[in-house]
Each structure stands twice: as C-alpha cells, then as structure tokens.
Amino acid sequence: MDRDGFRLTEAHGLKWHTVSPTVRRGFCVECGSSVLFDEAPSAKMSICAGTLESPTGIREKAHIYLGSKGDYYDITPGLVEYDTFPGK
C-alpha cells in the first residue's frame, strides 16, 4: 500500500521489531502474527492481508522477492514478478 495512505488508528497490541536501519516489522504482541512490513525509504509498505476484515476487495498484483523464494511456492501466471521489493 502507499505509505502516504496509511493511518494507524489503534496501536494497542502492536509491537515494532527493527530488523535493520531501514526495515521494521509490526507484530501482534498477543498472538505473534505478522501485521506490517515497513522498509524505508520506499513509498510503499506491506500490510498482511489476513489482518483485514472481509470483504477486502483486494487481489494479487505481483509476486515479490522471487530471487529468494522457496521451491514450495507456486507462482500465479500473468502477475508481475520482482526479484526483490519494487523500488529497490
């Protein structure tokens, strides 16, 4: 999603883990689920689709990090493919 469009309305239970000087991940402190992935200075950030209420109306647009994907992941034909995160 566009970073500029992101507004966190409730931070209760959200814990940030700094992975590197430019990357942080947001987790639920109660269940440990991954919620957010934020990599500066990208204009985009990732929110885990499982955290959204249905119906979401979202659809797959691209596959990212294909350069390090496991052999157990299936790739949907016709989607845009990136070896890393778009914008790197």
C-alpha positions in Angstrom: 0.0 0.0 0.0 1.0 3.6 -0.4 2.8 4.8 2.8 1.1 8.2 2.5 -2.3 6.5 2.6 -1.6 4.5 5.8 -3.2 5.7 9.0 -2.8 3.5 12.2 -6.0 4.0 14.2 -5.2 1.7 17.1 -1.7 0.8 18.2 -2.8 -1.4 21.2 -1.1 -4.7 20.9 1.3 -3.7 18.0 5.0 -4.1 18.6 7.6 -3.0 16.2 10.8 -5.0 15.7 13.7 -3.3 14.0 15.4 -5.7 11.6 18.0 -3.3 10.1 18.5 0.5 9.9 15.8 0.7 7.1 13.5 -2.3 7.9 11.0 -2.8 10.7 8.2 -5.4 11.2 5.0 -4.9 13.1 3.7 -7.9 15.2 0.7 -8.6 17.4 2.1 -8.9 21.0 -0.7 -11.3 21.9 -0.5 -13.9 19.2 2.8 -13.1 17.4 1.2 -12.7 14.0 3.0 -10.5 11.5 0.9 -7.4 10.7 3.1 -4.9 8.9 6.4 -4.7 7.0 8.0 -1.3 6.6 11.1 -0.6 4.6 12.4 3.0 4.3 12.7 4.9 2.1 10.2 3.1 0.0 6.9 4.9 -0.7 5.2 1.6 -0.2 4.7 -0.6 2.9 3.1 -4.0 3.3 0.2 -5.0 5.4 -0.7 -8.6 5.9 -3.9 -9.3 4.1 -5.1 -11.6 6.9 -5.4 -8.6 9.2 -8.1 -7.0 7.0 -11.8 -7.6 7.5 -13.8 -9.3 4.7 -14.8 -8.5 2.1 -11.4 -6.8 1.3 -11.9 -6.4 -2.5 -8.1 -6.9 -2.9 -6.5 -9.2 -5.5 -2.9 -10.3 -6.1 -1.0 -7.8 -8.3 2.6 -9.1 -8.2 5.0 -11.6 -6.7 7.9 -10.0 -4.8 11.2 -11.5 -3.6 11.3 -14.2 -6.2 15.1 -14.1 -6.0 14.9 -15.8 -2.6 11.6 -17.7 -2.8 11.3 -21.3 -1.6 10.7 -24.1 -4.0 7.4 -24.8 -2.3 5.8 -21.5 -3.5 3.6 -21.6 -6.6 3.7 -18.6 -8.9 0.4 -17.3 -10.4 0.9 -16.9 -14.2 0.2 -13.4 -15.5 1.2 -11.5 -12.4 4.2 -9.0 -12.4 7.3 -10.6 -10.9 10.1 -8.9 -8.9 13.3 -10.5 -7.6 13.3 -8.0 -4.7 10.8 -5.4 -3.4 9.6 -3.0 -6.1 11.5 0.3 -6.0 14.8 -1.2 -4.8 
